[in-house]
Amino acid sequence: MRILVFGMNGQLGWQCVKDLPGAIGVDRACLDAATPSIKDDLNQLLDRYQPDVVINAIAYTAVDRAEQERELAFRINADFPSQLAKLVAKALLIHISSDYVFDGHSSQAYQESDPPAPLSVYGASKRAGELAILESGANALVLRSTWLIGEQGQNFAKSILRLACTRSELRVVEDQRGVPTPTPFLVAQIASALRLNDKGPRGLFHLVPAGQTDWYRYAKHILEKAQLHRRWQSILRVRASALEAITTDQYPLAAARPRNSCLDTGRWKQVFGLEQLPHYQQVLDPVLDRILEKEPVPSQVP
């Protein structure tokens, strides 16, 4: 099976190339998703590799900056997936979307049938991208996920470690809940879908591990693990017990975030006959262990 992965240097793209046999990665040097006239470049790549599966792991993820860079966010998150859907021909297109398509006002985990209502430019661009694919008639699988974390690239865990080493105090929002989704978990689930070939899931699915948490408790768990690690325990300036929980209103940002990012995975479990997916801590801790082992230790500042 020939698998072409766009965005090979990001968290998810890197994991796909690492874990999926037959995966070929495409980086920005080969294809810039922000280029308005991207059709010819895409056609050349698809003709060259003749993929059976195309995985789009490219995304504009600067959520706050997107409020001022609307055109760029839509070009990458909406226009590029739309072009892919038109050009992939018979290949299976797998596209990754986001919980930010919802406003987070629901008290329940969101199902695929719940109406999107994005609060931000980023969320609106991700919704436009998934819509373009779903309405194109392409052979496609669109996966909404939340709070991605992997060894490669930037993520919340790496930011918390850096800040805990370079600041004297650390405040983290407690009233936004969701599910950390490690990239090895997500890629393993994609691999399971690919093994079903033409009988695999198609259309829109939510895919996250079981359980839920909030940013504050997530950060606390990261620091608790760091406190026990030989490379980090002596340089942390903020320890888990000193972490301060705050509300969203106490930490205003340019782009609004959904307070509830929990996604219902019942439809995915039904396809595979699963009673439950792994709990997020079960699949998160091995990734945190690798980050703690490999991530450069930040230099402390006065």
Backbone as CSV, one residue per row, in Angstrom:
resi,resn,N_x,N_y,N_z,CA_x,CA_y,CA_z,C_x,C_y,C_z
1,MET,0.852,-1.195,0.000,0.000,0.000,0.000,0.886,1.243,0.000
2,ARG,0.705,2.097,-0.967,1.484,3.329,-1.066,0.719,4.457,-0.361
3,ILE,1.346,5.036,0.661,0.718,6.064,1.482,1.523,7.344,1.352
4,LEU,0.875,8.395,0.906,1.524,9.696,0.761,1.058,10.594,1.900
5,VAL,2.016,11.096,2.684,1.703,11.884,3.882,2.130,13.328,3.662
6,PHE,1.170,14.243,3.655,1.478,15.668,3.562,1.636,16.229,4.973
7,GLY,2.733,16.945,5.194,3.004,17.507,6.510,3.878,16.597,7.346
8,MET,4.914,16.040,6.740,5.713,15.009,7.408,6.528,15.535,8.591
9,ASN,6.726,16.845,8.700,7.527,17.384,9.799,6.694,17.809,10.998
10,GLY,5.385,17.715,10.895,4.526,18.029,12.023,4.350,16.839,12.944
11,GLN,3.621,17.050,14.025,3.436,15.985,15.023,2.853,14.716,14.398
12,LEU,1.724,14.876,13.724,1.030,13.702,13.196,1.692,13.155,11.947
13,GLY,2.117,14.041,11.042,2.755,13.577,9.821,4.006,12.771,10.098
14,TRP,4.810,13.243,11.039,6.032,12.518,11.427,5.691,11.126,11.943
15,GLN,4.652,11.040,12.772,4.246,9.747,13.337,3.735,8.812,12.249
16,CYS,3.005,9.347,11.279,2.503,8.522,10.173,3.663,7.915,9.389
17,VAL,4.643,8.739,9.058,5.792,8.246,8.291,6.568,7.213,9.101
18,LYS,6.658,7.420,10.396,7.387,6.494,11.269,6.678,5.156,11.419
19,ASP,5.346,5.185,11.562,4.620,3.979,11.975,3.894,3.231,10.863
20,LEU,3.632,3.881,9.731,2.845,3.233,8.683,3.763,2.674,7.595
21,PRO,3.782,1.371,7.414,4.599,0.793,6.345,4.180,1.349,4.980
22,GLY,5.167,1.692,4.181,4.881,2.206,2.851,4.591,3.688,2.799
23,ALA,4.721,4.386,3.945,4.415,5.812,3.973,5.578,6.635,3.425
24,ILE,5.251,7.588,2.571,6.222,8.524,2.007,5.824,9.916,2.450
25,GLY,6.757,10.637,3.063,6.454,11.953,3.587,6.758,13.067,2.602
26,VAL,5.911,14.085,2.610,6.118,15.288,1.803,6.240,16.463,2.767
27,ASP,7.337,17.224,2.650,7.518,18.370,3.529,7.274,19.669,2.778
28,ARG,7.447,20.765,3.475,7.126,22.072,2.892,8.058,22.417,1.730
29,ALA,9.285,21.862,1.767,10.215,22.128,0.670,9.697,21.558,-0.646
30,CYS,8.937,20.469,-0.557,8.362,19.845,-1.758,7.009,20.431,-2.119
31,LEU,6.273,20.879,-1.106,4.918,21.384,-1.356,4.555,22.392,-0.284
32,ASP,4.286,23.610,-0.697,3.860,24.659,0.228,2.351,24.833,0.103
33,ALA,1.632,24.403,1.133,0.170,24.432,1.091,-0.394,25.844,1.047
34,ALA,0.435,26.834,1.352,-0.043,28.219,1.338,0.029,28.852,-0.054
35,THR,0.614,28.150,-1.008,0.737,28.692,-2.353,-0.623,28.701,-3.046
36,PRO,-1.089,29.866,-3.517,-2.420,29.911,-4.160,-2.517,28.998,-5.380
37,SER,-1.456,28.930,-6.185,-1.483,28.099,-7.398,-0.839,26.748,-7.118
38,ILE,-1.488,25.982,-6.246,-0.887,24.732,-5.789,-1.308,23.529,-6.634
39,LYS,-2.282,23.705,-7.466,-2.851,22.576,-8.203,-1.803,21.821,-9.011
40,ASP,-0.946,22.537,-9.731,0.054,21.879,-10.571,1.049,21.080,-9.740
41,ASP,1.498,21.657,-8.629,2.443,20.956,-7.747,1.810,19.691,-7.181
42,LEU,0.549,19.794,-6.781,-0.151,18.622,-6.248,-0.282,17.529,-7.309
43,ASN,-0.671,17.924,-8.487,-0.829,16.957,-9.577,0.469,16.220,-9.854
44,GLN,1.592,16.932,-9.846,2.881,16.309,-10.110,3.226,15.268,-9.045
45,LEU,2.985,15.625,-7.780,3.277,14.686,-6.694,2.391,13.447,-6.770
46,LEU,1.119,13.656,-7.013,0.193,12.518,-7.092,0.514,11.637,-8.294
47,ASP,0.905,12.235,-9.407,1.292,11.448,-10.585,2.577,10.673,-10.331
48,ARG,3.501,11.279,-9.606,4.785,10.634,-9.354,4.640,9.423,-8.442
49,TYR,3.851,9.550,-7.389,3.798,8.484,-6.382,2.615,7.541,-6.549
50,GLN,1.585,7.953,-7.271,0.408,7.107,-7.482,-0.051,6.449,-6.165
51,PRO,-0.376,7.245,-5.155,-0.684,6.679,-3.836,-2.031,5.965,-3.795
52,ASP,-2.094,4.956,-2.927,-3.368,4.314,-2.607,-4.097,5.086,-1.510
53,VAL,-3.306,5.738,-0.653,-3.846,6.507,0.463,-3.108,7.832,0.528
54,VAL,-3.849,8.912,0.749,-3.260,10.229,0.967,-3.700,10.701,2.354
55,ILE,-2.739,11.041,3.202,-3.043,11.542,4.543,-2.665,13.015,4.600
56,ASN,-3.643,13.861,4.882,-3.376,15.290,5.000,-3.181,15.656,6.466
57,ALA,-1.912,15.806,6.862,-1.582,16.227,8.220,-1.078,17.666,8.244
58,ILE,-1.318,18.392,7.150,-0.950,19.810,7.088,-2.055,20.638,7.718
59,ALA,-1.667,21.580,8.555,-2.663,22.484,9.144,-1.994,23.771,9.586
60,TYR,-2.720,24.864,9.458,-2.350,26.128,10.080,-2.901,26.068,11.496
61,THR,-2.036,26.073,12.512,-2.483,25.833,13.884,-2.219,27.011,14.830
62,ALA,-1.794,28.145,14.296,-1.579,29.323,15.137,-2.934,29.965,15.429
63,VAL,-3.618,29.437,16.431,-5.024,29.766,16.669,-5.242,31.265,16.871
64,ASP,-4.409,31.894,17.665,-4.605,33.320,17.925,-4.173,34.178,16.739
65,ARG,-3.062,33.824,16.120,-2.588,34.607,14.980,-3.559,34.541,13.808
66,ALA,-4.316,33.450,13.735,-5.289,33.296,12.645,-6.327,34.403,12.635
67,GLU,-6.575,35.009,13.790,-7.546,36.099,13.842,-7.109,37.275,12.961
68,GLN,-5.798,37.435,12.770,-5.272,38.475,11.883,-4.825,37.910,10.529
69,GLU,-4.731,36.600,10.430,-4.256,35.966,9.190,-5.324,35.034,8.626
70,ARG,-6.533,35.560,8.521,-7.665,34.752,8.086,-7.422,34.126,6.709
71,GLU,-6.935,34.920,5.767,-6.734,34.414,4.412,-5.750,33.253,4.390
72,LEU,-4.655,33.389,5.127,-3.658,32.322,5.167,-4.209,31.070,5.837
73,ALA,-4.931,31.242,6.948,-5.519,30.096,7.645,-6.484,29.338,6.736
74,PHE,-7.324,30.053,6.005,-8.273,29.399,5.105,-7.574,28.773,3.902
75,ARG,-6.494,29.396,3.442,-5.768,28.827,2.305,-5.204,27.450,2.656
76,ILE,-4.666,27.320,3.878,-4.039,26.068,4.286,-5.066,25.063,4.801
77,ASN,-6.002,25.523,5.623,-6.940,24.611,6.291,-8.187,24.293,5.484
78,ALA,-8.492,25.102,4.476,-9.713,24.886,3.692,-9.428,24.695,2.208
79,ASP,-8.679,25.635,1.608,-8.438,25.545,0.167,-7.574,24.342,-0.197
80,PHE,-6.531,24.087,0.589,-5.661,22.944,0.286,-6.406,21.610,0.378
81,PRO,-7.157,21.336,1.459,-7.948,20.095,1.478,-8.942,20.008,0.329
82,SER,-9.525,21.144,-0.064,-10.459,21.141,-1.182,-9.772,20.707,-2.472
83,GLN,-8.572,21.228,-2.709,-7.813,20.819,-3.895,-7.464,19.341,-3.838
84,LEU,-7.053,18.872,-2.662,-6.738,17.449,-2.515,-7.934,16.579,-2.886
85,ALA,-9.094,16.949,-2.360,-10.305,16.157,-2.614,-10.619,16.069,-4.095
86,LYS,-10.311,17.119,-4.843,-10.598,17.132,-6.279,-9.598,16.309,-7.081
87,LEU,-8.383,16.127,-6.536,-7.301,15.550,-7.328,-6.900,14.126,-6.949
88,VAL,-7.365,13.615,-5.800,-6.859,12.323,-5.347,-7.385,11.146,-6.156
89,ALA,-8.367,11.360,-6.988,-8.916,10.294,-7.850,-9.407,9.135,-6.990
90,LYS,-8.869,7.937,-7.193,-9.391,6.747,-6.508,-8.737,6.488,-5.159
91,ALA,-7.714,7.235,-4.832,-7.040,7.023,-3.547,-7.961,7.395,-2.385
92,LEU,-7.727,6.773,-1.237,-8.434,7.140,-0.017,-7.774,8.386,0.562
93,LEU,-8.551,9.419,0.827,-8.052,10.642,1.439,-8.425,10.643,2.918
94,ILE,-7.415,10.746,3.777,-7.639,10.849,5.222,-7.239,12.256,5.656
95,HIS,-8.175,12.949,6.262,-7.976,14.350,6.647,-8.251,14.495,8.137
96,ILE,-7.417,15.291,8.815,-7.553,15.469,10.251,-8.178,16.828,10.548
97,SER,-9.290,16.807,11.262,-9.955,18.042,11.653,-9.887,18.207,13.170
98,SER,-10.707,19.095,13.718,-10.487,19.577,15.077,-11.778,19.763,15.858
99,ASP,-11.653,19.683,17.182,-12.760,20.013,18.078,-13.146,21.488,18.000
100,TYR,-12.276,22.333,17.447,-12.553,23.769,17.375,-13.681,24.105,16.405
101,VAL,-14.216,23.103,15.712,-15.397,23.362,14.876,-16.642,23.551,15.743
102,PHE,-16.557,23.213,17.049,-17.679,23.378,17.973,-17.443,24.581,18.885
103,ASP,-18.541,25.102,19.445,-18.413,26.253,20.339,-18.144,25.853,21.784
104,GLY,-18.290,24.558,22.104,-17.986,24.092,23.446,-19.050,24.387,24.478
105,HIS,-20.246,24.801,24.052,-21.307,25.149,24.997,-22.093,23.936,25.480
106,SER,-21.944,22.812,24.804,-22.693,21.616,25.189,-22.158,21.050,26.505
107,SER,-23.056,20.433,27.262,-22.642,19.762,28.497,-22.252,18.307,28.241
108,GLN,-22.477,17.839,27.020,-22.194,16.450,26.656,-21.041,16.389,25.648
109,ALA,-20.467,15.192,25.511,-19.466,14.990,24.466,-20.136,15.139,23.102
110,TYR,-19.461,15.806,22.191,-20.048,16.090,20.881,-20.071,14.852,19.992
111,GLN,-21.197,14.658,19.313,-21.328,13.615,18.308,-21.123,14.221,16.919
112,GLU,-20.883,13.347,15.939,-20.656,13.815,14.573,-21.861,14.576,14.016
113,SER,-23.046,14.242,14.509,-24.278,14.873,14.001,-24.567,16.231,14.634
114,ASP,-23.825,16.614,15.667,-24.062,17.904,16.318,-23.644,19.046,15.389
115,PRO,-24.419,20.118,15.351,-24.105,21.225,14.428,-22.850,21.975,14.843
116,PRO,-21.896,22.145,13.934,-20.703,22.938,14.249,-21.060,24.403,14.451
117,ALA,-20.275,25.067,15.287,-20.446,26.505,15.517,-19.104,27.060,15.982
118,PRO,-18.132,27.164,15.088,-16.784,27.579,15.494,-16.763,28.986,16.073
119,LEU,-15.898,29.180,17.076,-15.778,30.467,17.747,-14.662,31.327,17.172
120,SER,-13.792,30.728,16.364,-12.570,31.411,15.932,-12.365,31.249,14.436
121,VAL,-11.466,32.038,13.891,-11.081,31.894,12.482,-10.494,30.516,12.247
122,TYR,-9.640,30.080,13.177,-9.060,28.743,13.042,-10.153,27.678,12.958
123,GLY,-11.102,27.722,13.883,-12.190,26.745,13.878,-13.013,26.812,12.610
124,ALA,-13.283,28.014,12.133,-14.059,28.178,10.895,-13.291,27.625,9.698
125,SER,-11.973,27.816,9.681,-11.169,27.302,8.562,-11.117,25.781,8.575
126,LYS,-11.053,25.190,9.759,-11.060,23.725,9.839,-12.418,23.164,9.420
127,ARG,-13.489,23.836,9.795,-14.820,23.397,9.373,-14.954,23.496,7.857
128,ALA,-14.452,24.576,7.266,-14.522,24.736,5.820,-13.744,23.632,5.108
129,GLY,-12.609,23.233,5.688,-11.814,22.169,5.085,-12.511,20.827,5.110
130,GLU,-13.094,20.479,6.260,-13.763,19.186,6.327,-15.015,19.180,5.454
131,LEU,-15.717,20.295,5.379,-16.895,20.386,4.515,-16.523,20.202,3.043
132,ALA,-15.435,20.843,2.639,-15.003,20.735,1.242,-14.742,19.288,0.860
133,ILE,-14.168,18.526,1.776,-13.889,17.118,1.493,-15.164,16.286,1.524
134,LEU,-15.966,16.472,2.556,-17.174,15.653,2.710,-18.183,15.888,1.592
135,GLU,-18.213,17.105,1.050,-19.174,17.420,-0.009,-18.610,17.191,-1.404
136,SER,-17.343,16.776,-1.490,-16.703,16.624,-2.805,-17.048,15.306,-3.495
137,GLY,-17.520,14.339,-2.716,-17.744,13.004,-3.270,-16.491,12.159,-3.300
138,ALA,-15.384,12.666,-2.748,-14.130,11.910,-2.721,-14.258,10.713,-1.790
139,ASN,-13.435,9.697,-2.047,-13.323,8.543,-1.158,-12.515,9.002,0.054
140,ALA,-13.196,9.416,1.124,-12.512,10.148,2.183,-12.931,9.717,3.578
141,LEU,-11.995,9.892,4.497,-12.220,9.687,5.925,-11.745,10.948,6.635
142,VAL,-12.662,11.636,7.295,-12.348,12.858,8.030,-12.414,12.535,9.514
143,LEU,-11.310,12.777,10.203,-11.214,12.449,11.624,-11.076,13.727,12.439
144,ARG,-12.034,13.954,13.337,-11.894,15.055,14.292,-11.200,14.525,15.549
145,SER,-10.187,15.243,15.990,-9.472,14.844,17.196,-9.188,16.070,18.052
146,THR,-8.603,15.863,19.228,-8.372,16.966,20.159,-6.990,16.870,20.791
147,TRP,-6.431,18.019,21.114,-5.249,18.146,21.973,-4.129,17.181,21.580
148,LEU,-3.708,17.229,20.324,-2.672,16.323,19.827,-1.360,16.507,20.580
149,ILE,-0.677,15.392,20.813,0.645,15.418,21.423,1.494,14.307,20.827
150,GLY,2.711,14.656,20.417,3.638,13.675,19.869,5.068,14.065,20.186
151,GLU,5.995,13.194,19.841,7.412,13.472,20.081,7.909,14.628,19.225
152,GLN,7.430,14.692,18.002,7.900,15.675,17.043,7.057,16.950,17.112
153,GLY,7.685,18.092,16.869,6.924,19.329,16.799,6.590,19.894,18.169
154,GLN,5.815,20.961,18.147,5.468,21.666,19.386,4.102,21.223,19.893
155,ASN,3.943,21.234,21.211,2.661,20.871,21.810,2.587,21.407,23.238
156,PHE,1.460,21.176,23.865,1.206,21.701,25.205,2.220,21.179,26.219
157,ALA,2.533,19.901,26.180,3.455,19.316,27.161,4.824,19.983,27.091
158,LYS,5.330,20.192,25.879,6.645,20.817,25.726,6.619,22.266,26.208
159,SER,5.514,22.948,25.959,5.390,24.331,26.434,5.379,24.390,27.957
160,ILE,4.638,23.485,28.590,4.569,23.458,30.052,5.942,23.169,30.643
161,LEU,6.676,22.236,30.084,8.017,21.925,30.588,8.936,23.136,30.468
162,ARG,8.886,23.797,29.324,9.743,24.973,29.129,9.384,26.079,30.117
163,LEU,8.093,26.352,30.267,7.666,27.424,31.165,7.966,27.097,32.625
164,ALA,7.832,25.834,32.996,8.089,25.429,34.376,9.567,25.539,34.735
165,CYS,10.423,25.552,33.727,11.858,25.695,33.965,12.330,27.148,33.901
166,THR,11.549,28.009,33.281,12.017,29.369,33.024,11.189,30.442,33.714
167,ARG,10.112,30.057,34.378,9.296,31.022,35.106,9.247,30.672,36.584
168,SER,8.914,31.651,37.387,8.823,31.415,38.827,7.415,31.034,39.259
169,GLU,6.427,31.278,38.393,5.058,30.853,38.670,4.373,30.489,37.357
170,LEU,3.352,29.673,37.451,2.687,29.172,36.240,1.204,29.022,36.504
171,ARG,0.385,29.652,35.662,-1.070,29.612,35.795,-1.647,28.906,34.575
172,VAL,-2.584,27.975,34.790,-3.141,27.178,33.700,-4.662,27.120,33.842
173,VAL,-5.335,27.240,32.713,-6.802,27.267,32.687,-7.385,25.928,33.128
174,GLU,-8.389,26.003,33.991,-9.009,24.798,34.549,-10.392,24.515,33.981
175,ASP,-11.021,25.497,33.324,-12.419,25.321,32.912,-12.570,25.029,31.415
176,GLN,-11.539,24.475,30.795,-11.639,23.956,29.427,-11.267,22.474,29.479
177,ARG,-12.224,21.632,29.102,-11.968,20.191,29.219,-11.910,19.529,27.848
178,GLY,-11.142,18.451,27.805,-10.974,17.710,26.561,-10.169,16.456,26.800
179,VAL,-9.567,15.940,25.733,-8.851,14.665,25.817,-7.504,14.784,25.095
180,PRO,-6.382,14.640,25.790,-5.104,14.566,25.097,-5.089,13.358,24.160
181,THR,-4.685,13.589,22.909,-4.668,12.519,21.913,-3.251,12.314,21.407
182,PRO,-2.552,11.302,21.899,-1.190,11.037,21.440,-1.184,10.586,19.972
183,THR,-0.204,11.053,19.230,-0.141,10.698,17.809,0.054,9.197,17.578
184,PRO,0.800,8.445,18.425,0.874,6.997,18.185,-0.490,6.317,18.262
185,PHE,-1.337,6.775,19.194,-2.693,6.239,19.286,-3.464,6.516,18.007
186,LEU,-3.426,7.758,17.542,-4.197,8.139,16.361,-3.724,7.372,15.130
187,VAL,-2.410,7.242,14.966,-1.883,6.530,13.798,-2.199,5.037,13.879
188,ALA,-2.181,4.465,15.075,-2.548,3.054,15.224,-4.004,2.820,14.829
189,GLN,-4.876,3.763,15.171,-6.275,3.646,14.775,-6.443,3.796,13.262
190,ILE,-5.673,4.700,12.661,-5.693,4.848,11.208,-5.220,3.564,10.545
191,ALA,-4.172,2.953,11.101,-3.671,1.689,10.545,-4.733,0.601,10.609
192,SER,-5.502,0.562,11.697,-6.592,-0.417,11.804,-7.635,-0.194,10.715
193,ALA,-7.922,1.071,10.445,-8.890,1.384,9.387,-8.362,0.963,8.020
194,LEU,-7.077,1.163,7.781,-6.495,0.809,6.488,-6.481,-0.702,6.268
195,ARG,-6.365,-1.459,7.349,-6.354,-2.921,7.212,-7.703,-3.461,6.742
196,LEU,-8.761,-2.662,6.930,-10.083,-3.087,6.455,-10.281,-2.815,4.970
197,ASN,-9.303,-2.127,4.356,-9.362,-1.814,2.923,-10.669,-1.102,2.570
198,ASP,-11.379,-1.577,1.554,-12.594,-0.900,1.090,-13.747,-0.973,2.092
199,LYS,-13.629,-1.864,3.088,-14.680,-1.983,4.092,-14.436,-1.075,5.293
200,GLY,-13.358,-0.303,5.238,-13.025,0.584,6.341,-13.971,1.766,6.433
201,PRO,-13.891,2.511,7.537,-14.798,3.644,7.750,-14.567,4.749,6.728
202,ARG,-15.645,5.374,6.328,-15.604,6.520,5.424,-16.538,7.602,5.971
203,GLY,-16.261,8.840,5.619,-17.075,9.942,6.104,-16.449,10.571,7.337
204,LEU,-17.282,11.106,8.214,-16.830,11.879,9.374,-16.895,11.047,10.651
205,PHE,-15.780,11.036,11.390,-15.717,10.299,12.653,-14.967,11.121,13.691
206,HIS,-15.355,10.940,14.955,-14.604,11.486,16.080,-13.663,10.399,16.598
207,LEU,-12.427,10.787,16.898,-11.448,9.791,17.313,-10.501,10.382,18.358
208,VAL,-10.721,9.992,19.602,-9.867,10.375,20.727,-9.829,9.192,21.686
209,PRO,-8.850,9.124,22.596,-8.871,8.072,23.616,-10.036,8.279,24.592
210,ALA,-10.214,7.305,25.469,-11.253,7.409,26.499,-10.807,8.361,27.604
211,GLY,-11.785,8.814,28.378,-11.503,9.692,29.505,-11.536,11.153,29.100
212,GLN,-11.319,12.019,30.076,-11.246,13.455,29.827,-10.497,14.118,30.962
213,THR,-10.026,15.324,30.711,-9.326,16.093,31.737,-9.500,17.577,31.405
214,ASP,-8.746,18.429,32.072,-8.715,19.851,31.726,-7.255,20.273,31.634
215,TRP,-7.001,21.474,31.124,-5.620,21.899,30.902,-4.817,21.947,32.199
216,TYR,-5.442,22.369,33.283,-4.738,22.454,34.567,-4.294,21.072,35.051
217,ARG,-5.216,20.120,35.063,-4.865,18.780,35.541,-3.902,18.074,34.581
218,TYR,-4.031,18.371,33.307,-3.095,17.850,32.314,-1.688,18.377,32.594
219,ALA,-1.569,19.682,32.827,-0.264,20.278,33.134,0.309,19.712,34.431
220,LYS,-0.557,19.522,35.414,-0.108,18.981,36.701,0.461,17.571,36.516
221,HIS,-0.193,16.767,35.689,0.296,15.417,35.423,1.662,15.456,34.736
222,ILE,1.837,16.368,33.804,3.124,16.513,33.109,4.230,16.844,34.101
223,LEU,3.971,17.790,34.990,4.991,18.201,35.955,5.257,17.113,36.992
224,GLU,4.246,16.365,37.374,4.457,15.264,38.312,5.406,14.229,37.716
225,LYS,5.257,13.953,36.442,6.169,13.020,35.789,7.569,13.625,35.664
226,ALA,7.641,14.917,35.344,8.945,15.566,35.198,9.703,15.588,36.520
227,GLN,8.979,15.754,37.625,9.620,15.794,38.942,10.318,14.485,39.297
228,LEU,9.913,13.404,38.652,10.505,12.092,38.923,11.576,11.712,37.900
229,HIS,11.787,12.583,36.915,12.718,12.248,35.833,14.087,12.858,36.109
230,ARG,15.112,12.067,35.893,16.482,12.470,36.239,16.936,13.737,35.516
231,ARG,16.434,13.986,34.313,16.886,15.144,33.538,16.175,16.425,33.941
232,TRP,15.017,16.315,34.557,14.175,17.478,34.791,13.989,17.819,36.269
233,GLN,14.109,16.848,37.153,13.694,17.060,38.531,14.446,18.197,39.225
234,SER,15.692,18.413,38.865,16.480,19.423,39.572,16.358,20.828,38.975
235,ILE,15.784,20.949,37.791,15.762,22.267,37.152,14.367,22.890,37.089
236,LEU,13.351,22.157,37.512,12.001,22.719,37.501,11.894,23.829,38.542
237,ARG,11.487,25.003,38.103,11.277,26.109,39.025,9.843,26.130,39.544
238,VAL,8.938,25.584,38.765,7.543,25.456,39.188,7.216,23.975,39.263
239,ARG,6.859,23.525,40.443,6.516,22.123,40.617,4.996,21.964,40.581
240,ALA,4.547,20.727,40.469,3.114,20.464,40.294,2.278,21.076,41.412
241,SER,2.774,21.020,42.630,2.019,21.534,43.779,1.865,23.047,43.750
242,ALA,2.735,23.740,42.987,2.683,25.198,42.923,1.903,25.719,41.720
243,LEU,1.451,24.828,40.878,0.690,25.222,39.698,-0.613,25.900,40.123
244,GLU,-0.957,27.001,39.490,-2.157,27.753,39.855,-3.251,27.556,38.814
245,ALA,-4.435,27.164,39.267,-5.584,26.993,38.375,-6.314,28.321,38.221
246,ILE,-6.641,28.678,36.968,-7.370,29.912,36.690,-8.518,29.610,35.731
247,THR,-9.371,30.604,35.507,-10.479,30.460,34.573,-10.094,31.036,33.214
248,THR,-10.880,30.693,32.212,-10.669,31.240,30.873,-10.735,32.759,30.889
249,ASP,-11.648,33.318,31.686,-11.802,34.764,31.753,-10.563,35.454,32.327
250,GLN,-9.788,34.717,33.117,-8.571,35.279,33.697,-7.378,35.205,32.737
251,TYR,-7.582,34.548,31.591,-6.486,34.388,30.631,-7.005,34.700,29.236
252,PRO,-7.328,35.957,28.970,-7.924,36.324,27.675,-6.928,36.161,26.533
253,LEU,-7.409,35.627,25.426,-6.611,35.420,24.224,-7.348,35.998,23.027
254,ALA,-6.642,36.157,21.932,-7.258,36.745,20.742,-8.395,35.887,20.204
255,ALA,-8.222,34.569,20.256,-9.227,33.641,19.742,-9.913,32.911,20.891
256,ALA,-11.228,32.854,20.836,-11.986,32.124,21.857,-11.793,30.623,21.687
257,ARG,-11.722,29.926,22.823,-11.587,28.459,22.831,-12.882,27.812,23.298
258,PRO,-13.204,26.631,22.784,-14.367,25.909,23.324,-14.099,25.430,24.745
259,ARG,-15.049,25.628,25.629,-14.886,25.166,27.016,-14.989,23.643,27.094
260,ASN,-15.795,23.067,26.200,-15.961,21.611,26.161,-15.456,21.107,24.811
261,SER,-14.341,20.382,24.835,-13.775,19.810,23.613,-13.901,18.288,23.579
262,CYS,-14.779,17.739,24.410,-14.926,16.284,24.468,-15.719,15.783,23.255
263,LEU,-15.243,14.706,22.658,-15.862,14.144,21.462,-16.346,12.726,21.734
264,ASP,-17.545,12.428,21.305,-18.132,11.096,21.433,-17.576,10.192,20.331
265,THR,-16.988,9.067,20.715,-16.361,8.160,19.738,-17.195,6.909,19.485
266,GLY,-18.465,6.957,19.833,-19.322,5.781,19.687,-19.375,5.239,18.266
267,ARG,-19.394,6.129,17.300,-19.494,5.693,15.899,-18.236,4.931,15.478
268,TRP,-17.068,5.416,15.891,-15.816,4.722,15.567,-15.761,3.355,16.241
269,LYS,-16.143,3.293,17.514,-16.117,2.022,18.243,-17.078,1.017,17.617
270,GLN,-18.199,1.487,17.125,-19.174,0.593,16.504,-18.597,-0.068,15.257
271,VAL,-17.865,0.698,14.448,-17.272,0.149,13.224,-16.330,-1.008,13.552
272,PHE,-15.581,-0.879,14.645,-14.561,-1.873,14.978,-15.017,-2.849,16.063
273,GLY,-16.261,-2.736,16.488,-16.770,-3.653,17.504,-16.074,-3.518,18.841
274,LEU,-15.731,-2.285,19.216,-14.996,-2.035,20.456,-15.936,-1.570,21.564
275,GLU,-15.755,-2.137,22.747,-16.500,-1.631,23.888,-15.903,-0.323,24.388
276,GLN,-14.583,-0.205,24.281,-13.914,0.988,24.773,-12.591,1.180,24.049
277,LEU,-12.190,2.417,23.891,-10.859,2.748,23.413,-9.937,2.893,24.618
278,PRO,-8.619,2.828,24.418,-7.700,2.974,25.559,-7.892,4.312,26.268
279,HIS,-7.704,4.311,27.588,-7.781,5.557,28.340,-6.615,6.452,27.932
280,TYR,-6.851,7.757,27.951,-5.824,8.673,27.443,-4.510,8.559,28.221
281,GLN,-4.568,8.308,29.545,-3.314,8.219,30.298,-2.496,6.998,29.878
282,GLN,-3.172,5.932,29.506,-2.486,4.716,29.073,-1.650,4.965,27.828
283,VAL,-2.165,5.774,26.895,-1.442,6.031,25.654,-0.632,7.332,25.723
284,LEU,-0.944,8.183,26.697,-0.218,9.434,26.852,1.137,9.259,27.534
285,ASP,1.180,8.466,28.601,2.404,8.387,29.401,3.632,7.919,28.619
286,PRO,3.520,6.930,27.714,4.713,6.578,26.925,5.240,7.730,26.078
287,VAL,4.341,8.564,25.565,4.775,9.723,24.780,5.437,10.752,25.689
288,LEU,4.857,11.001,26.850,5.484,11.916,27.798,6.865,11.417,28.218
289,ASP,7.004,10.111,28.420,8.299,9.547,28.790,9.344,9.826,27.714
290,ARG,8.947,9.691,26.453,9.902,9.931,25.365,10.239,11.422,25.248
291,ILE,9.251,12.278,25.473,9.519,13.718,25.452,10.483,14.089,26.577
292,LEU,10.254,13.562,27.770,11.128,13.854,28.904,12.545,13.353,28.667
293,GLU,12.670,12.286,27.924,13.989,11.707,27.655,14.731,12.452,26.551
294,LYS,13.984,12.955,25.559,14.627,13.485,24.356,14.580,15.004,24.217
295,GLU,13.582,15.650,24.797,13.433,17.091,24.614,14.598,17.840,25.257
296,PRO,15.193,18.788,24.543,16.277,19.580,25.152,15.798,20.281,26.407
297,VAL,16.610,20.226,27.434,16.256,20.872,28.699,16.450,22.374,28.544
298,PRO,15.423,23.190,28.850,15.548,24.641,28.679,16.570,25.244,29.643
299,SER,17.198,26.323,29.209,18.084,27.069,30.089,17.238,27.905,31.036
300,GLN,17.608,27.914,32.307,16.859,28.707,33.268,17.183,30.187,33.096
301,VAL,16.229,31.029,33.465,16.442,32.471,33.432,16.247,33.023,34.847
302,PRO,16.881,34.123,35.165,16.735,34.680,36.522,15.284,35.051,36.817
